[in-house]
Amino acid sequence: MLRKVITVKSKVSRIFALIAVIALAFTVVPSSMAASAKPKEVRIGLLFPTTGAFALLGTDQMTGAEMVLKWANANGGINGVPIKIFYGDSKSNAAEGATAAQRMIDNDKVDIIIGSYSSGIAQAVMPVAQRNNVILWEVGAVSPTVNSQGYSNFLRTVGVSKTYAAADYDFVTKFLAKKLGKKATDLRIAIANNNGAFASSVGDAVNTLFLSKGLNVVAKEVYPSTSTDLTPLVLKLKAATPDVLFLTPDAPDSLLFWKTAKTQDFNLSALVGSSGIGGAGFVAAFGATGVEGVYDVEAPALASMNTSGLKPRVADLTAQWVKEFATAMGHPCAVHCGDGIGGAYTLVTDVLPRALRSSNSFSAAAIITSASKTNIQDGGTPQGFGVQFTGTNSATVGENIKAKSVIMQWQGGALKVVWPASLSTSTPFAPMKTWDQR
């Protein structure tokens, strides 16, 4: 009898031991699964110049991106994972931008920085992001020098300076020369830009392309971005008697140049500008009559773009954000607002959801891998162009090879897309009125 009891006790002990082992196993499994558990949030920093010389357009770009992030959160985040948004101000200065980026990484633990409006600022932020293994998701800077080192953590949704030059050349050869009654090769073309990273890259790209195509460039001028008097520049350009001027300034010198052109009675058949030429501050400073007929080359201004070629859902969302922006900011959603919207849209609807599905992670590696699979066709983003990124083995890492620039024109106080026809909402005209006729 005693032996039987001992046997039963022994069996019971073994059963309890087995239960204990199973229980221990279940307590260990969650810790091993923790690494693959769905993230609690994705932390995104918006780093733009919201004070200083670039504040007007930098704030527009930031607001566009912010609207899309908030829309994503209101609609379930990234497959159920909320976005936590942080804000940084680069103060329109490259060094300040780098400092603000490091602060967001150290204090806010951001996974992604969306920026930067300015090429010079982006160029300073990029090494900080790479060093800390954070993604720089660039929606505004266009200079190819931003990532000349080929950093893997760089992804840019807008086109580089060559897309500006390509749009300019297409417009000159297919419309403008004929409208002015000349062959494209007979047009007298002047090119001017300040010496900043953005302006230099665009001016040089336009000059290189035009010369390679046999166009008649009669002047190529570079001036300091810090200039407070552009009279010498304007007089040099006036002496060259160009039919068309391709001008690449920043926001502050856009206003200074046009004011000086008026003072010096510098008349052109066409001015194709960029940056501040397409901003709300330009028409505010000179009035609708003062800017009538001036062209702008950049990514499209969403408020005046033909959205009939967009996918229905994209078109509906674009209309919603354009209306929301105008209500919040008191002026239309033009180029820079559109950059913020278009770039953020690709991030939250394509790249981050795929990263979460594939890797259950928002690590830099997961985002880079996901971005390598992005292949959005034209009509699939609010800006109209598609998205496909060059890979880390490419000579130009993280560039959107489907990005495009368009030609816009100030007409009746509004910046309207006029070229190409597929995105236009109005017909371009030339020549411009002279200053005496304005």
C-alpha positions, 0 to 999 in steps of 0.5 A, spaced: 500 500 500 505 504 501 509 503 495 502 504 491 501 511 494 509 513 493 508 511 486 502 515 485 505 521 489 511 520 484 506 521 478 503 527 481 510 530 482 512 529 474 505 532 472 506 538 476 513 539 474 511 538 466 506 544 468 511 548 471 515 547 465 510 549 460 508 555 464 515 557 464 515 556 456 509 561 456 512 566 460 519 566 456 515 566 449 512 573 449 519 576 451 522 573 445 516 575 440 517 582 443 521 584 437 516 582 432 510 585 436 507 591 432 510 597 434 506 602 439 507 608 434 511 611 429 514 617 431 515 622 425 518 629 426 517 635 421 523 639 420 522 645 416 524 653 416 518 656 420 522 662 422 527 666 418 527 668 410 524 661 408 518 661 413 513 663 408 514 657 403 517 652 409 511 653 413 506 652 407 510 645 406 510 643 413 502 644 413 501 640 407 505 634 410 502 635 417 495 635 414 496 628 411 499 625 417 493 628 421 488 625 416 492 618 416 491 618 424 484 620 423 483 614 419 487 608 423 494 611 422 498 606 419 494 599 419 492 601 426 499 604 429 498 611 430 503 617 428 506 621 433 508 628 430 514 632 433 516 639 430 522 642 429 524 649 426 531 650 422 530 657 422 532 658 415 539 656 417 543 649 415 547 649 422 540 650 425 537 645 421 542 640 423 542 642 431 534 641 430 535 634 427 539 632 432 535 634 438 529 631 435 533 624 434 535 625 442 529 628 445 523 625 441 526 619 438 523 620 431 524 614 426 523 619 420 524 626 419 520 629 414 523 636 411 526 640 409 524 645 403 531 648 402 537 644 399 542 647 403 538 645 410 537 638 407 544 637 406 546 639 413 541 634 416 542 628 412 549 626 415 545 627 422 540 622 420 544 617 417 549 617 423 543 616 427 540 611 423 534 615 422 530 616 415 530 623 412 524 623 407 525 629 403 519 633 400 522 639 398 529 640 396 531 639 389 539 640 389 542 633 387 548 635 392 543 634 398 545 626 398 552 627 394 555 622 399 550 616 397 547 615 404 542 609 404 537 613 409 535 618 404 528 618 400 526 624 396 519 624 393 520 631 388 524 631 382 531 634 382 534 640 378 534 636 372 526 635 372 526 643 372 531 644 366 527 638 362 520 642 363 523 648 361 526 645 355 520 642 353 516 648 354 521 653 350 521 648 344 514 646 343 510 652 345 514 659 347 518 660 341 513 659 336 508 663 340 514 669 340 514 668 332 521 665 333 525 658 332 527 655 339 535 656 336 534 664 335 531 665 342 535 670 346 536 666 352 538 669 359 539 664 365 540 667 372 541 664 379 543 666 386 549 662 389 545 657 394 545 650 393 538 649 390 538 655 385 545 653 383 543 646 381 537 649 377 541 654 374 546 650 372 542 644 369 538 649 365 544 652 362 547 645 361 541 642 357 540 648 353 547 649 351 547 641 349 541 642 345 544 648 341 539 654 344 542 661 344 544 662 351 546 670 351 548 671 359 549 666 365 549 670 371 550 668 378 549 673 384 550 672 392 543 669 395 545 675 401 544 680 396 541 687 398 541 690 391 540 687 385 541 693 380 548 691 377 545 684 376 539 687 372 543 692 368 547 686 366 541 682 364 538 688 360 544 689 356 544 682 354 537 684 351 534 677 352 527 675 349 526 670 355 530 669 362 530 663 366 531 666 373 532 661 380 532 665 386 530 664 393 524 667 396 527 673 399 531 675 392 525 673 388 521 680 391 528 684 390 529 682 383 522 683 380 522 690 384 529 692 381 526 690 374 521 694 375 525 700 377 530 699 371 524 698 366 527 691 364 522 688 360 522 681 357 517 677 353 517 671 358 520 670 365 520 663 367 522 663 375 522 658 381 521 658 388 519 665 391 516 666 384 511 661 385 509 663 392 503 667 395 508 672 397 510 674 390 503 676 388 501 679 395 507 684 394 506 686 387 499 685 386 495 681 380 497 686 375 504 686 377 505 679 376 501 677 370 504 673 365 510 671 369 512 663 369 514 659 374 517 652 373 516 647 379 512 641 381 505 643 380 500 648 384 495 643 387 490 649 387 490 650 380 492 643 377 487 639 373 486 633 377 482 629 372 487 624 371 488 622 378 485 616 381 478 618 384 480 617 391 487 621 390 483 626 387 477 627 392 483 627 398 487 632 394 480 637 393 479 636 401 486 638 403 486 644 398 480 646 401 483 645 408 489 648 407 486 655 404 481 655 410 487 654 415 492 659 411 488 664 408 491 663 401 491 657 396 495 651 396 500 652 391 507 649 389 510 648 396 504 646 400 503 640 394 510 638 395 508 637 403 502 633 401 504 629 395 511 627 399 507 625 406 501 621 402 506 616 399 509 615 406 503 614 409 499 610 404 505 606 401 511 605 404 510 605 411 504 600 411 508 595 406 514 596 412 509 594 417 506 588 413 513 585 411 517 587 417 512 589 423 517 595 424 518 602 422 526 601 422 530 605 417 532 598 414 524 596 414 523 603 410 528 602 405 526 595 403 519 598 403 521 604 399 525 599 394 518 596 392 514 602 391 512 603 384 506 608 383 504 610 376 502 617 374 495 619 377 497 615 383 499 621 388 496 628 389 502 631 385 500 627 379 506 624 377 508 617 380 513 614 385 519 609 384 525 610 388 532 609 386 536 603 390 542 603 394 546 600 389 544 606 384 549 612 383 543 617 385 540 613 392 533 615 394 531 619 388 524 619 385 525 617 377 518 618 376 518 625 379 516 631 374 516 639 374 510 643 370 510 650 368 505 655 371 503 662 370 500 668 374 494 669 371 488 674 374 492 673 381 492 666 381 498 661 379 495 656 374 498 650 371 499 651 363 504 646 361 503 640 360 496 640 357 494 633 361 495 637 368 493 644 365 487 648 367 489 654 363 492 656 356 499 659 357 500 666 353 506 670 351 509 675 351 508 679 357 506 686 358 511 691 359 512 695 365 509 701 362 503 697 360 502 694 367 
